[in-house]
Amino acid sequence: MKLSIITINYNNSIGLRKTIESVVSQTDNTFEYIIVDGGSSDGSVDIIKQYADKISQWVSERDGGIYNAMNKGVRMAHGEYIMFLNSGDILYDNNVIGHVLPKLKADICVGNLVSDKGGRMTPPNEKNLTMSFFIRGSLAHPSSFTRRRLLEVHPFREDTKIVGDHEFFMYTLIRLNASYQALEDIISIFNTEGISSTQQTPDIDKKILSETISDIMPPRVKEDFDIFMGKRDDYHRLFYELSFSRYRMWIYKLVVVVLKIICLNRGFIKKYKI
């Protein structure tokens, strides 16, 4: 079996029904579907039972949080690849799985994600998937397909609240050098009312990410990286922030104009065209 789709849920019966319907409506159903419920008391279990004939495995019991439940789902799975589509998130259309399954080649394959508010998250190509990328953000797990063996080698850290997938992607792709593939397909629609969207990153999660970065990079490389990231002085911090500004080209042009005026255009920078 090539794919296991896992849904994590806790007291989100409305979102759970939407997620289940999007999965069981796929034209290609050559995958197993697993639901891990955290002991919901809002009728979620009744909804699961309504679709029991189309669900490969399910469990409803108290767990240790989101990533404990996701790791539990991995242990229940048999597929070569695992996709996490948690309650409230839905597949983009009924043909997603059929289109994507034949394309999966790498350890981690990531497609496009759209939000229920109209935003879009496009995965970086292999060239742009760098440590700097993971400092600024992460990949979208609702549009990701990950080899199960990789999740067994490096399970989600259960001491994190909302950044377990961020830590997983960063560690496996940078430290373990897992292979990566960017997919052009739109995979899923993300529910912006979920915990990762509505809560700020807790201090403990920030600490864990910082520790992971230190574990990945040797001390001398970390020192150079910190300088580049502007953590050592205001000068580097200013230019690092400017490099990501949407107005950076206009700022650079303004600097050139000012320098030309100051230097009276005496050959210092006159070859620069603005």
C-alpha positions in Angstrom: 0.0 0.0 0.0 1.4 3.4 -1.0 -0.5 5.8 1.2 -2.1 6.2 4.6 -4.2 9.3 5.3 -4.4 10.1 9.0 -6.9 12.5 10.6 -6.4 13.8 14.2 -9.4 15.1 15.9 -10.6 16.4 19.3 -14.0 17.9 19.9 -14.3 19.2 16.3 -17.3 17.2 15.0 -18.2 19.8 12.3 -14.7 19.9 10.9 -14.3 16.2 11.2 -17.3 15.5 9.1 -16.0 17.8 6.3 -12.6 16.1 6.4 -14.0 12.6 6.3 -16.3 13.4 3.4 -13.4 14.9 1.4 -11.4 11.7 1.9 -14.0 9.1 1.3 -15.2 11.0 -1.9 -11.8 10.5 -3.6 -12.1 8.7 -7.0 -9.0 6.8 -6.2 -9.5 5.0 -2.9 -6.4 2.8 -3.0 -5.2 4.1 0.4 -6.0 3.4 4.0 -7.7 5.9 6.2 -7.0 6.2 9.9 -8.7 8.5 12.4 -7.2 9.2 15.8 -9.7 10.9 18.1 -8.6 12.2 21.5 -11.7 11.0 23.4 -14.1 13.7 22.1 -17.4 14.3 23.9 -19.1 16.4 21.1 -20.5 13.6 18.9 -17.3 13.1 16.9 -17.3 9.4 17.6 -20.9 9.1 16.3 -19.7 10.7 13.0 -16.8 8.3 12.8 -19.2 5.3 13.2 -21.4 6.7 10.4 -18.4 6.2 8.0 -16.9 3.2 9.7 -17.2 1.0 6.6 -14.9 3.5 4.7 -12.4 3.9 7.6 -9.6 1.4 7.8 -8.8 2.0 11.5 -10.0 4.4 14.2 -9.5 4.9 17.9 -11.0 7.3 20.4 -9.1 7.6 23.6 -7.4 10.3 25.7 -4.0 11.2 24.3 -1.0 13.5 25.2 -1.7 16.2 22.6 -1.6 16.7 18.9 1.8 15.2 18.2 1.3 12.3 20.5 -1.9 11.5 18.5 0.0 12.0 15.2 2.7 9.6 16.3 0.0 7.1 17.4 -1.4 7.3 13.9 2.0 6.6 12.4 2.2 3.4 14.5 -1.2 2.3 13.2 -0.3 3.0 9.5 0.9 0.5 6.9 1.4 2.8 3.9 4.7 3.7 2.3 3.7 7.4 2.6 1.7 9.2 5.2 -0.4 12.3 4.8 -1.9 14.1 7.8 -5.2 15.8 7.1 -6.5 16.9 10.5 -10.1 17.7 11.3 -11.3 20.8 9.5 -8.8 20.5 6.6 -10.1 19.0 3.3 -8.6 17.7 0.1 -8.8 20.2 -2.8 -11.0 18.1 -5.0 -12.1 14.5 -5.5 -9.2 13.7 -7.8 -6.3 14.8 -5.7 -5.1 11.4 -4.5 -5.4 9.8 -8.0 -3.3 12.6 -9.6 -0.6 12.7 -6.9 0.1 9.1 -6.0 2.0 8.2 -9.2 4.2 11.3 -8.7 5.5 10.6 -5.2 9.2 9.8 -5.5 11.1 11.5 -2.6 11.1 11.0 1.1 9.1 14.2 1.6 6.8 15.5 -1.2 5.0 18.8 -0.7 2.3 20.3 -2.9 0.4 23.6 -2.8 -1.9 24.5 0.0 -4.8 27.0 -0.1 -6.5 28.4 3.0 -10.3 28.7 3.5 -9.7 32.5 3.4 -8.2 32.4 -0.1 -4.5 32.5 0.7 -2.0 30.1 -1.0 1.2 28.5 0.2 3.5 27.2 -2.5 6.4 24.9 -1.5 9.9 26.1 -2.3 11.9 24.2 -5.0 14.8 22.1 -3.9 17.3 24.9 -4.5 15.5 27.2 -2.1 14.8 24.7 0.6 17.6 25.9 2.9 18.3 26.4 6.6 17.4 30.1 6.1 13.9 29.0 4.8 13.3 27.0 8.0 14.3 29.9 10.2 11.6 32.0 8.6 8.9 29.3 8.3 8.1 25.7 7.5 6.4 23.4 5.0 2.7 22.8 5.2 1.9 19.4 6.6 -1.7 19.2 5.2 -0.2 19.2 1.7 2.7 16.9 2.5 3.4 13.2 1.9 6.1 11.7 4.1 7.7 8.3 3.9 6.6 6.4 7.0 10.1 5.1 7.7 11.2 8.7 8.1 8.5 9.3 10.7 9.6 6.1 12.5 13.3 7.2 12.6 12.4 10.7 13.8 8.9 10.9 15.3 7.3 14.2 16.1 8.5 15.7 19.3 5.6 15.4 21.7 6.9 18.1 24.1 6.0 20.7 21.5 2.6 22.4 21.3 2.3 23.6 17.6 5.8 23.3 16.0 6.3 19.6 16.0 6.0 19.4 12.2 8.3 22.4 11.8 10.9 20.7 13.9 10.4 17.4 12.0 10.8 18.9 8.5 13.8 21.0 9.5 15.7 18.1 11.2 15.0 15.4 8.6 15.6 17.6 5.6 18.7 19.4 6.9 20.3 17.1 9.4 19.3 13.7 8.0 19.4 15.0 4.3 16.1 13.4 3.4 15.2 13.8 -0.2 12.6 16.4 -1.2 10.1 16.9 -4.0 8.0 20.0 -4.7 4.6 19.1 -6.4 2.8 21.5 -8.6 -0.6 20.2 -7.6 -3.0 21.9 -5.1 -3.4 19.3 -2.5 -5.7 20.6 0.3 -7.6 23.5 1.8 -6.4 24.5 5.2 -8.8 25.4 8.0 -7.6 28.7 9.5 -9.6 28.1 12.7 -7.2 25.4 13.8 -4.9 25.7 16.8 -1.8 26.4 14.8 -3.5 29.5 13.3 -5.2 30.8 16.4 -2.4 30.5 19.0 0.9 32.3 19.2 4.0 30.1 19.3 4.6 29.2 23.0 8.0 30.0 24.5 8.8 26.3 25.0 8.3 25.7 21.2 10.6 28.6 20.4 13.2 27.1 22.7 12.9 23.7 21.1 13.3 25.1 17.6 16.4 27.1 18.8 17.8 23.9 20.3 17.2 22.0 17.0 19.0 24.7 15.0 22.0 24.5 17.4 22.0 20.7 17.0 21.9 20.9 13.2 24.6 23.5 12.7 28.2 23.2 14.0 29.3 26.1 16.3 31.4 27.9 13.7 28.6 27.7 11.1 26.1 28.8 13.7 28.2 31.9 14.4 28.4 32.8 10.7 24.6 32.2 10.4 23.8 34.4 13.4 25.9 37.2 11.9 24.0 36.9 8.6 20.7 36.8 10.4 21.6 40.0 12.2 21.8 38.6 15.7 25.2 40.1 16.4 24.7 43.8 15.5 22.2 46.3 14.2 24.1 46.7 10.9 23.7 43.2 9.8 20.1 43.0 11.1 19.1 46.1 9.1 20.4 44.7 5.8 19.0 41.2 6.5 15.5 42.7 7.1 15.8 44.9 4.0 16.7 41.9 1.9 13.2 40.5 2.5 11.3 43.8 2.2 8.9 44.1 -0.7 10.3 47.5 -1.3 14.0 46.4 -1.3 14.6 47.4 -5.0 13.2 50.9 -4.4 15.3 51.2 -1.2 18.5 50.2 -3.0 17.7 52.7 -5.8 17.2 55.4 -3.3 20.6 54.6 -1.6 22.3 54.8 -5.0 20.7 58.2 -5.8 21.8 59.5 -2.4 25.4 58.2 -2.9 25.5 59.7 -6.3 24.6 63.1 -4.9 27.1 62.8 -2.0 29.9 61.6 -4.3 29.0 64.1 -7.1 29.0 61.1 -9.4 32.8 61.1 -9.7 33.0 57.6 -11.1 32.4 55.7 -7.9 29.0 54.3 -8.9 28.0 56.0 -12.2 27.8 52.6 -14.0 24.8 51.6 -11.9 21.6 52.1 -13.9 18.5 53.2 -12.1 
